[in-house]
Amino acid sequence: MPDGGRPNGCTCAHLQLLGTPGVTQAVGCADCLSRGWRWVRLRLCVTCGYVGCCDSSRGMHAHDHYTRSGHPVVLSLASDEDWAWCFADQVFLTRSRESRSGHPRPRPC
């Protein structure tokens, strides 16, 4: 689909899960490390703090964590990315330019 399968309204029913983002130090994706695999980018589960690799990584462990746990929202831990993703609603959440320290909001469609 041209919009990547995202709903036209770009809404997320899970914004309440997002707190004020803190500094997170992650060694890596524990599941990849245990297998001797490399990852592309890391994602942080905002519900429990699990750190998994992104969907571009071999293991896709952040997505697997969502499938197993039902925890819907992950934050990107990449230093050059400033967004979250809601697996359940298939919506990117970005911080407004006016308030980079504020809560992520759905990206305009």
MDAnalysis code that builds the backbone (N, CA, C; Angstrom):
import MDAnalysis as mda
import numpy as np

u = mda.Universe.empty(327, n_residues=109, atom_resindex=np.repeat(np.arange(109), 3), trajectory=True)
u.add_TopologyAttr("name", ["N", "CA", "C"] * 109)
u.add_TopologyAttr("resid", np.arange(1, 110))
u.add_TopologyAttr("resname", ["MET", "PRO", "ASP", "GLY", "GLY", "ARG", "PRO", "ASN", "GLY", "CYS", "THR", "CYS", "ALA", "HIS", "LEU", "GLN", "LEU", "LEU", "GLY", "THR", "PRO", "GLY", "VAL", "THR", "GLN", "ALA", "VAL", "GLY", "CYS", "ALA", "ASP", "CYS", "LEU", "SER", "ARG", "GLY", "TRP", "ARG", "TRP", "VAL", "ARG", "LEU", "ARG", "LEU", "CYS", "VAL", "THR", "CYS", "GLY", "TYR", "VAL", "GLY", "CYS", "CYS", "ASP", "SER", "SER", "ARG", "GLY", "MET", "HIS", "ALA", "HIS", "ASP", "HIS", "TYR", "THR", "ARG", "SER", "GLY", "HIS", "PRO", "VAL", "VAL", "LEU", "SER", "LEU", "ALA", "SER", "ASP", "GLU", "ASP", "TRP", "ALA", "TRP", "CYS", "PHE", "ALA", "ASP", "GLN", "VAL", "PHE", "LEU", "THR", "ARG", "SER", "ARG", "GLU", "SER", "ARG", "SER", "GLY", "HIS", "PRO", "ARG", "PRO", "ARG", "PRO", "CYS"])
u.atoms.positions = np.array([
    [0.841, -1.180, 0.000],
    [0.000, 0.000, 0.000],
    [0.885, 1.241, 0.000],
    [0.453, 2.316, -0.651],
    [1.269, 3.535, -0.717],
    [1.611, 4.120, 0.655],
    [0.739, 3.941, 1.635],
    [0.992, 4.511, 2.964],
    [1.659, 3.520, 3.903],
    [2.133, 2.401, 3.375],
    [2.794, 1.410, 4.220],
    [1.834, 0.665, 5.127],
    [0.537, 0.758, 4.857],
    [-0.451, 0.062, 5.664],
    [-0.886, 0.817, 6.903],
    [-0.496, 2.077, 7.019],
    [-0.871, 2.855, 8.189],
    [-2.283, 3.411, 8.016],
    [-3.034, 3.519, 9.096],
    [-4.396, 4.051, 8.968],
    [-4.373, 5.527, 8.587],
    [-5.382, 5.944, 7.851],
    [-5.459, 7.333, 7.388],
    [-5.466, 8.338, 8.525],
    [-6.075, 8.004, 9.645],
    [-6.164, 8.936, 10.759],
    [-4.894, 9.062, 11.576],
    [-3.952, 8.153, 11.407],
    [-2.692, 8.164, 12.161],
    [-2.908, 8.385, 13.646],
    [-3.747, 7.590, 14.245],
    [-3.985, 7.706, 15.674],
    [-3.363, 6.514, 16.395],
    [-3.058, 6.739, 17.653],
    [-2.491, 5.680, 18.479],
    [-3.253, 5.661, 19.796],
    [-3.773, 4.506, 20.127],
    [-4.541, 4.354, 21.366],
    [-3.635, 4.105, 22.572],
    [-2.311, 4.150, 22.371],
    [-1.385, 3.768, 23.438],
    [-0.462, 4.893, 23.880],
    [-0.787, 6.132, 23.556],
    [0.077, 7.258, 23.924],
    [0.299, 7.357, 25.429],
    [-0.665, 6.887, 26.210],
    [-0.533, 6.957, 27.663],
    [0.629, 6.116, 28.177],
    [1.122, 5.197, 27.374],
    [2.260, 4.369, 27.784],
    [3.575, 5.130, 27.760],
    [3.601, 6.229, 27.032],
    [4.839, 6.980, 26.870],
    [5.054, 7.944, 28.016],
    [6.164, 7.790, 28.699],
    [6.555, 8.730, 29.740],
    [7.573, 9.689, 29.160],
    [8.168, 10.463, 30.011],
    [9.237, 11.343, 29.551],
    [10.435, 10.477, 29.211],
    [10.875, 10.523, 27.951],
    [11.994, 9.662, 27.558],
    [13.251, 9.970, 28.365],
    [13.912, 8.936, 28.830],
    [15.151, 9.099, 29.568],
    [16.321, 8.602, 28.740],
    [17.489, 8.781, 29.264],
    [18.681, 8.285, 28.584],
    [18.786, 6.792, 28.850],
    [18.849, 6.023, 27.806],
    [18.926, 4.578, 27.941],
    [20.238, 4.095, 27.361],
    [20.982, 3.375, 28.159],
    [22.228, 2.764, 27.710],
    [21.930, 1.290, 27.463],
    [22.058, 0.857, 26.239],
    [21.819, -0.540, 25.912],
    [23.075, -1.124, 25.287],
    [23.474, -2.277, 25.780],
    [24.638, -2.957, 25.234],
    [24.297, -3.501, 23.851],
    [23.070, -3.962, 23.675],
    [22.629, -4.514, 22.406],
    [21.386, -5.347, 22.593],
    [21.017, -6.021, 21.555],
    [19.877, -6.933, 21.599],
    [20.345, -8.228, 22.267],
    [19.807, -8.511, 23.445],
    [20.239, -9.690, 24.206],
    [20.002, -10.984, 23.428],
    [18.888, -11.049, 22.695],
    [18.595, -12.258, 21.925],
    [19.611, -12.460, 20.803],
    [19.999, -11.368, 20.137],
    [21.034, -11.472, 19.095],
    [22.386, -11.817, 19.706],
    [22.724, -11.163, 20.820],
    [23.998, -11.432, 21.479],
    [24.127, -12.897, 21.861],
    [23.034, -13.489, 22.357],
    [23.078, -14.892, 22.783],
    [23.283, -15.844, 21.606],
    [22.959, -15.391, 20.396],
    [23.114, -16.220, 19.192],
    [24.356, -15.859, 18.386],
    [25.047, -14.806, 18.801],
    [26.214, -14.360, 18.060],
    [25.860, -13.597, 16.792],
    [24.647, -13.029, 16.749],
    [24.178, -12.285, 15.580],
    [24.444, -10.801, 15.755],
    [24.457, -10.076, 14.652],
    [24.538, -8.614, 14.652],
    [23.144, -8.048, 14.414],
    [22.952, -6.819, 14.807],
    [21.673, -6.143, 14.599],
    [21.931, -4.832, 13.872],
    [20.842, -4.253, 13.335],
    [20.936, -2.984, 12.614],
    [20.653, -1.820, 13.551],
    [19.487, -1.812, 14.179],
    [19.082, -0.755, 15.112],
    [18.397, -1.399, 16.311],
    [18.376, -0.658, 17.429],
    [17.751, -1.168, 18.647],
    [16.472, -0.411, 18.954],
    [15.511, -1.123, 19.549],
    [14.229, -0.556, 19.954],
    [13.980, -0.888, 21.423],
    [13.411, 0.070, 22.145],
    [13.124, -0.079, 23.576],
    [11.624, -0.205, 23.794],
    [11.187, -1.270, 24.421],
    [9.779, -1.441, 24.771],
    [9.450, -0.472, 25.899],
    [8.454, 0.407, 25.693],
    [8.131, 1.397, 26.721],
    [7.337, 0.795, 27.872],
    [6.826, -0.413, 27.706],
    [6.069, -1.062, 28.769],
    [6.991, -1.710, 29.800],
    [8.012, -2.449, 29.328],
    [8.827, -3.229, 30.267],
    [10.333, -2.961, 30.182],
    [10.768, -2.187, 29.188],
    [12.188, -1.886, 29.072],
    [13.001, -2.894, 28.279],
    [12.355, -3.886, 27.694],
    [13.061, -4.861, 26.857],
    [13.714, -4.138, 25.684],
    [14.956, -4.485, 25.367],
    [15.660, -3.926, 24.217],
    [15.818, -5.031, 23.186],
    [15.261, -4.787, 21.994],
    [15.353, -5.751, 20.907],
    [15.780, -5.074, 19.627],
    [16.136, -5.889, 18.651],
    [16.585, -5.353, 17.364],
    [15.386, -5.039, 16.469],
    [15.612, -4.155, 15.501],
    [14.560, -3.665, 14.612],
    [14.180, -4.704, 13.556],
    [13.151, -4.381, 12.785],
    [12.672, -5.287, 11.737],
    [13.652, -5.435, 10.578],
    [14.630, -4.542, 10.460],
    [15.655, -4.675, 9.428],
    [16.784, -5.600, 9.872],
    [16.741, -6.020, 11.117],
    [17.751, -6.922, 11.661],
    [17.324, -8.370, 11.437],
    [18.288, -9.242, 11.440],
    [18.041, -10.668, 11.211],
    [16.996, -11.252, 12.158],
    [17.103, -10.910, 13.441],
    [16.223, -11.511, 14.437],
    [14.859, -10.863, 14.590],
    [14.739, -9.591, 14.221],
    [13.482, -8.846, 14.396],
    [12.916, -9.055, 15.814],
    [13.803, -8.966, 16.828],
    [13.412, -9.317, 18.185],
    [12.470, -8.322, 18.843],
    [12.508, -7.047, 18.468],
    [11.546, -6.092, 19.029],
    [10.134, -6.465, 18.584],
    [9.977, -6.823, 17.326],
    [8.662, -7.240, 16.814],
    [8.233, -8.554, 17.456],
    [9.178, -9.470, 17.603],
    [8.882, -10.739, 18.255],
    [8.424, -10.518, 19.694],
    [9.074, -9.566, 20.374],
    [8.675, -9.238, 21.748],
    [7.225, -8.738, 21.770],
    [6.868, -7.874, 20.822],
    [5.478, -7.387, 20.738],
    [4.526, -8.567, 20.520],
    [4.872, -9.468, 19.609],
    [4.006, -10.610, 19.305],
    [3.796, -11.489, 20.534],
    [4.872, -11.720, 21.291],
    [4.778, -12.583, 22.471],
    [4.135, -11.896, 23.670],
    [4.429, -10.590, 23.852],
    [4.003, -9.900, 25.070],
    [2.753, -9.044, 24.893],
    [2.526, -8.567, 23.684],
    [1.425, -7.632, 23.455],
    [1.788, -6.204, 23.793],
    [3.030, -5.936, 24.181],
    [3.477, -4.570, 24.488],
    [3.594, -3.810, 23.169],
    [2.759, -2.792, 22.954],
    [2.607, -2.233, 21.611],
    [3.625, -1.194, 21.143],
    [4.256, -0.448, 22.045],
    [5.046, 0.712, 21.620],
    [6.531, 0.533, 21.935],
    [7.363, 0.851, 20.929],
    [8.816, 0.849, 21.108],
    [9.377, 2.209, 20.728],
    [10.437, 2.607, 21.414],
    [11.189, 3.814, 21.061],
    [12.448, 3.397, 20.324],
    [12.823, 4.171, 19.331],
    [14.092, 3.925, 18.668],
    [15.217, 4.372, 19.593],
    [16.252, 3.561, 19.708],
    [17.415, 3.927, 20.518],
    [18.565, 4.457, 19.660],
    [18.340, 4.566, 18.351],
    [19.379, 5.099, 17.461],
    [19.552, 6.593, 17.725],
    [20.801, 7.031, 17.807],
    [21.073, 8.439, 18.121],
    [20.584, 9.385, 17.037],
    [20.407, 8.896, 15.823],
    [19.946, 9.756, 14.732],
    [18.458, 9.597, 14.446],
    [17.732, 8.939, 15.332],
    [16.284, 8.766, 15.178],
    [15.579, 9.277, 16.426],
    [14.450, 9.938, 16.237],
    [13.703, 10.526, 17.344],
    [12.224, 10.190, 17.184],
    [11.905, 8.899, 17.315],
    [10.538, 8.481, 17.117],
    [10.238, 7.210, 17.890],
    [8.961, 6.907, 17.936],
    [8.475, 5.653, 18.499],
    [7.592, 4.996, 17.439],
    [7.283, 3.731, 17.633],
    [6.426, 2.994, 16.713],
    [5.424, 2.211, 17.530],
    [4.167, 2.282, 17.125],
    [3.123, 1.479, 17.751],
    [2.831, 0.308, 16.823],
    [3.208, -0.895, 17.241],
    [2.946, -2.088, 16.443],
    [1.447, -2.317, 16.290],
    [0.697, -2.126, 17.369],
    [-0.734, -2.420, 17.345],
    [-1.486, -1.527, 16.365],
    [-1.168, -0.240, 16.357],
    [-1.882, 0.711, 15.498],
    [-1.138, 1.028, 14.210],
    [0.083, 0.474, 14.054],
    [0.896, 0.689, 12.857],
    [1.106, 2.175, 12.576],
    [1.549, 2.909, 13.606],
    [1.717, 4.360, 13.513],
    [3.083, 4.772, 14.048],
    [3.787, 5.623, 13.275],
    [4.999, 6.269, 13.777],
    [4.573, 7.393, 14.707],
    [5.300, 7.569, 15.788],
    [5.053, 8.657, 16.735],
    [6.325, 9.495, 16.779],
    [6.186, 10.784, 16.524],
    [7.346, 11.668, 16.512],
    [7.119, 12.818, 17.467],
    [8.216, 13.368, 17.990],
    [8.116, 14.543, 18.851],
    [8.006, 15.771, 17.975],
    [7.217, 16.727, 18.429],
    [7.093, 17.962, 17.656],
    [8.405, 18.722, 17.702],
    [8.681, 19.496, 16.684],
    [9.908, 20.286, 16.632],
    [9.939, 21.337, 17.732],
    [8.774, 21.803, 18.136],
    [8.708, 22.840, 19.172],
    [9.129, 22.299, 20.528],
    [8.907, 21.016, 20.758],
    [9.185, 20.447, 22.072],
    [9.831, 19.079, 21.925],
    [11.119, 19.052, 21.683],
    [11.828, 17.789, 21.516],
    [11.857, 16.977, 22.796],
    [11.627, 17.609, 23.932],
    [11.628, 16.858, 25.186],
    [10.241, 16.352, 25.539],
    [9.231, 16.695, 24.741],
    [7.863, 16.293, 25.029],
    [7.569, 14.877, 24.578],
    [6.327, 14.499, 24.794],
    [5.894, 13.155, 24.428],
    [5.762, 13.029, 22.910],
    [6.080, 11.860, 22.356],
    [5.848, 11.651, 20.931],
    [4.362, 11.754, 20.616],
    [4.066, 12.227, 19.430],
    [2.700, 12.367, 18.925],
    [2.620, 11.697, 17.565],
    [1.404, 11.303, 17.148],
    [1.298, 10.698, 15.827],
    [1.800, 11.653, 14.754],
    [2.507, 11.097, 13.792],
    [3.013, 11.887, 12.676],
    [1.842, 12.270, 11.783],
    [1.806, 13.519, 11.315],
    [0.722, 13.919, 10.418],
    [0.727, 13.071, 9.143],
    [-0.459, 12.768, 8.650],
    [-0.581, 11.961, 7.434],
    [-0.537, 12.854, 6.208],
])
